[in-house]
Amino acid sequence: MYLKEKTKAKFKALKACVLIPTYNNAKTLEAVITKTLEYCDTVMVVDDGATDDTAQIISKFKQLIVITHPKNKGKGKALRNGFNKAVEMGFGYVITI
């Protein structure tokens, strides 16, 4: 438990967040978000026009920063939009998974 709290504090001190671009990953998305939130309080998810249960899974996590593309724009655009949002919010570092 100590390592997780120390890691969270480090993310905060560095003004870092985690960015998860996703497209139709409903089978694994909830577990990835849950595990990521154990180490970082600021997690951003870009729903890149998913047609599966992605939106319902994301809605379970009220603390997420969410960007939604109505239609799939590709991973590159999802990453760029996430990076732009992170800069807008004052983050200095973004880790993508």
Accessible surface in RSA format (square Angstrom, percent):
REM  Atomic radii and reference values for relative SASA: ProtOr
REM  Chains: A
REM  Algorithm: Lee & Richards
REM  Probe-radius: 1.40
REM  Slices: 20
REM RES _ NUM      All-atoms   Total-Side   Main-Chain    Non-polar    All polar
REM                ABS   REL    ABS   REL    ABS   REL    ABS   REL    ABS   REL
RES MET A   1   175.23  90.7 131.20  86.8  44.03 104.8 125.47 106.7  49.75  65.9
RES TYR A   2   164.39  76.7 154.68  88.0   9.71  25.3 129.40  97.2  34.98  43.1
RES LEU A   3   119.14  66.4 117.39  84.0   1.75   4.4 117.39  82.4   1.75   4.7
RES LYS A   4    54.70  26.7  54.70  33.6   0.00   0.0  22.54  20.3  32.16  34.3
RES GLU A   5    91.28  52.4  86.71  65.6   4.57  10.9  41.76  80.8  49.52  40.4
RES LYS A   6   119.62  58.4 111.89  68.7   7.73  18.4  67.92  61.1  51.69  55.1
RES THR A   7    35.53  25.3  31.75  32.2   3.78   9.0  25.70  34.5   9.82  14.9
RES LYS A   8    45.99  22.4  42.86  26.3   3.14   7.5   9.98   9.0  36.02  38.4
RES ALA A   9    60.46  55.6  50.32  77.6  10.14  23.1  56.74  79.9   3.71   9.8
RES LYS A  10   128.30  62.6 125.73  77.1   2.56   6.1  72.54  65.3  55.76  59.4
RES PHE A  11    29.55  14.8  28.36  17.6   1.19   3.1  29.43  17.8   0.11   0.3
RES LYS A  12   148.21  72.3 130.96  80.4  17.25  41.1  91.21  82.1  56.99  60.7
RES ALA A  13    82.87  76.2  44.57  68.8  38.30  87.1  56.67  79.8  26.20  69.4
RES LEU A  14    84.60  47.1  77.01  55.1   7.58  19.1  80.60  56.6   4.00  10.8
RES LYS A  15   132.46  64.6 128.45  78.8   4.01   9.5  76.29  68.7  56.18  59.8
RES ALA A  16     6.86   6.3   3.71   5.7   3.15   7.2   3.71   5.2   3.15   8.3
RES CYS A  17     0.00   0.0   0.00   0.0   0.00   0.0   0.00   0.0   0.00   0.0
RES VAL A  18     6.47   4.3   6.47   5.9   0.00   0.0   6.47   5.6   0.00   0.0
RES LEU A  19     0.08   0.0   0.08   0.1   0.00   0.0   0.08   0.1   0.00   0.0
RES ILE A  20     6.91   3.9   6.91   5.1   0.00   0.0   6.91   5.0   0.00   0.0
RES PRO A  21    21.81  15.9   6.65   6.1  15.16  55.1   6.98   5.8  14.83  92.2
RES THR A  22     6.07   4.3   1.44   1.5   4.63  11.0   4.79   6.4   1.28   1.9
RES TYR A  23    96.81  45.2  85.91  48.9  10.90  28.4  55.84  42.0  40.97  50.5
RES ASN A  24    56.97  39.3  35.31  34.1  21.66  52.2  15.93  38.3  41.04  39.7
RES ASN A  25    66.03  45.5  61.00  58.9   5.04  12.1  12.22  29.4  53.81  52.0
RES ALA A  26    26.07  24.0  14.88  23.0  11.19  25.5  14.99  21.1  11.08  29.4
RES LYS A  27   206.56 100.8 167.18 102.6  39.38  93.8 118.68 106.8  87.88  93.6
RES THR A  28    79.82  56.8  77.95  79.0   1.87   4.5  66.01  88.7  13.81  20.9
RES LEU A  29     4.08   2.3   3.22   2.3   0.87   2.2   4.08   2.9   0.00   0.0
RES GLU A  30    67.73  38.9  67.34  50.9   0.39   0.9  21.32  41.2  46.42  37.9
RES ALA A  31    69.60  64.0  57.14  88.2  12.46  28.3  64.75  91.2   4.86  12.9
RES VAL A  32    55.85  36.8  51.52  46.6   4.33  10.4  55.64  48.3   0.22   0.6
RES ILE A  33     0.00   0.0   0.00   0.0   0.00   0.0   0.00   0.0   0.00   0.0
RES THR A  34    64.39  45.8  61.74  62.6   2.64   6.3  55.55  74.6   8.83  13.4
RES LYS A  35   114.58  55.9 114.21  70.1   0.36   0.9  77.41  69.7  37.17  39.6
RES THR A  36    16.29  11.6   9.71   9.8   6.58  15.7  11.78  15.8   4.51   6.8
RES LEU A  37    22.23  12.4  17.77  12.7   4.46  11.2  18.14  12.7   4.10  11.0
RES GLU A  38    51.28  29.4  43.46  32.9   7.82  18.6  26.04  50.4  25.24  20.6
RES TYR A  39    71.34  33.3  71.34  40.6   0.00   0.0  44.47  33.4  26.88  33.1
RES CYS A  40     1.42   1.1   1.42   1.6   0.00   0.0   0.59   1.5   0.83   0.9
RES ASP A  41    69.18  48.5  56.54  56.3  12.64  29.9  26.39  62.1  42.79  42.7
RES THR A  42    37.44  26.6  34.75  35.2   2.69   6.4   9.83  13.2  27.62  41.7
RES VAL A  43     0.24   0.2   0.00   0.0   0.24   0.6   0.00   0.0   0.24   0.7
RES MET A  44     0.16   0.1   0.16   0.1   0.00   0.0   0.16   0.1   0.00   0.0
RES VAL A  45     0.00   0.0   0.00   0.0   0.00   0.0   0.00   0.0   0.00   0.0
RES VAL A  46     0.00   0.0   0.00   0.0   0.00   0.0   0.00   0.0   0.00   0.0
RES ASP A  47     7.70   5.4   7.70   7.7   0.00   0.0   0.28   0.7   7.42   7.4
RES ASP A  48     4.26   3.0   4.26   4.2   0.00   0.0   2.26   5.3   1.99   2.0
RES GLY A  49     8.91  11.0   0.00   N/A   8.91  11.0   3.60   9.9   5.32  11.9
RES ALA A  50    24.04  22.1   0.77   1.2  23.27  52.9   0.77   1.1  23.27  61.6
RES THR A  51   115.66  82.3  78.37  79.4  37.29  88.9  69.09  92.8  46.57  70.4
RES ASP A  52    53.96  37.8  29.63  29.5  24.34  57.5  36.33  85.5  17.63  17.6
RES ASP A  53    86.11  60.3  85.87  85.5   0.24   0.6  11.75  27.7  74.36  74.2
RES THR A  54     0.04   0.0   0.04   0.0   0.00   0.0   0.04   0.1   0.00   0.0
RES ALA A  55    59.44  54.7  51.81  80.0   7.63  17.4  54.49  76.7   4.95  13.1
RES GLN A  56   107.52  60.1 103.52  75.7   4.00   9.5  54.91 116.9  52.61  39.9
RES ILE A  57    15.04   8.6  15.04  11.2   0.00   0.0  15.04  10.8   0.00   0.0
RES ILE A  58    10.03   5.7   9.22   6.9   0.81   2.0   9.22   6.6   0.81   2.2
RES SER A  59    60.94  51.5  48.99  65.4  11.95  27.5  42.50  90.5  18.43  25.8
RES LYS A  60   126.58  61.8  93.07  57.1  33.51  79.8  70.05  63.1  56.53  60.2
RES PHE A  61    27.15  13.6  22.26  13.8   4.89  12.7  22.88  13.9   4.26  12.2
RES LYS A  62   176.82  86.3 145.67  89.4  31.15  74.2 115.06 103.6  61.76  65.8
RES GLN A  63   104.12  58.2  78.90  57.7  25.21  60.0  47.55 101.2  56.57  42.9
RES LEU A  64    16.92   9.4   0.07   0.0  16.85  42.4   0.18   0.1  16.74  45.0
RES ILE A  65    29.90  17.0  25.65  19.1   4.25  10.3  29.90  21.5   0.00   0.0
RES VAL A  66    66.40  43.7  35.19  31.9  31.21  75.2  35.19  30.6  31.21  84.7
RES ILE A  67    32.16  18.3  28.69  21.4   3.47   8.4  32.16  23.2   0.00   0.0
RES THR A  68    86.26  61.4  62.35  63.2  23.91  57.0  47.09  63.3  39.17  59.2
RES HIS A  69     6.45   3.5   5.41   3.8   1.04   2.7   5.47   5.6   0.97   1.1
RES PRO A  70   121.27  88.4  87.76  80.0  33.51 121.8  97.56  80.5  23.71 147.4
RES LYS A  71   162.29  79.2 158.54  97.3   3.75   8.9 105.48  94.9  56.82  60.5
RES ASN A  72    72.69  50.1  46.02  44.5  26.67  64.2  16.34  39.3  56.35  54.5
RES LYS A  73   108.95  53.2  78.38  48.1  30.57  72.8  48.53  43.7  60.42  64.4
RES GLY A  74    27.02  33.3   0.00   N/A  27.02  33.3  26.77  73.5   0.26   0.6
RES LYS A  75   143.55  70.0 131.05  80.4  12.50  29.8  78.09  70.3  65.46  69.7
RES GLY A  76    37.52  46.3   0.00   N/A  37.52  46.3  28.23  77.5   9.29  20.8
RES LYS A  77    77.23  37.7  74.93  46.0   2.30   5.5  24.58  22.1  52.64  56.1
RES ALA A  78     0.39   0.4   0.39   0.6   0.00   0.0   0.39   0.6   0.00   0.0
RES LEU A  79    37.66  21.0  37.66  26.9   0.00   0.0  37.66  26.4   0.00   0.0
RES ARG A  80   135.70  57.0 134.63  68.6   1.07   2.5  62.15  84.9  73.55  44.6
RES ASN A  81    34.31  23.7  30.50  29.5   3.80   9.2   8.61  20.7  25.69  24.8
RES GLY A  82     0.15   0.2   0.00   N/A   0.15   0.2   0.00   0.0   0.15   0.3
RES PHE A  83    79.22  39.6  79.02  48.9   0.20   0.5  79.14  48.0   0.08   0.2
RES ASN A  84    96.79  66.7  91.33  88.3   5.46  13.1  25.00  60.2  71.80  69.4
RES LYS A  85    66.52  32.4  64.56  39.6   1.96   4.7  24.88  22.4  41.63  44.3
RES ALA A  86     0.25   0.2   0.25   0.4   0.00   0.0   0.25   0.4   0.00   0.0
RES VAL A  87   109.19  71.8  98.31  89.0  10.88  26.2  98.84  85.9  10.35  28.1
RES GLU A  88   130.96  75.2  93.06  70.4  37.89  90.2  47.72  92.3  83.23  68.0
RES MET A  89    89.32  46.3  53.40  35.3  35.91  85.5  62.48  53.1  26.84  35.6
RES GLY A  90    45.51  56.1   0.00   N/A  45.51  56.1  34.07  93.5  11.44  25.6
RES PHE A  91    39.27  19.6  26.33  16.3  12.94  33.7  26.39  16.0  12.88  36.9
RES GLY A  92    55.89  68.9   0.00   N/A  55.89  68.9  29.81  81.8  26.08  58.4
RES TYR A  93   134.29  62.7 128.97  73.4   5.33  13.9  87.62  65.8  46.67  57.5
RES VAL A  94    41.85  27.5  13.49  12.2  28.36  68.3  13.49  11.7  28.36  76.9
RES ILE A  95    83.56  47.6  80.46  59.9   3.10   7.5  83.56  60.2   0.00   0.0
RES THR A  96    57.99  41.2  38.43  39.0  19.56  46.6   7.26   9.8  50.72  76.7
RES ILE A  97   100.64  57.3  56.47  42.1  44.17 106.5  94.40  68.0   6.24  16.9
END  Absolute sums over single chains surface
CHAIN  1 A     6015.0       4910.8       1104.2       3687.5       2327.4
END  Absolute sums over all chains
TOTAL          6015.0       4910.8       1104.2       3687.5       2327.4
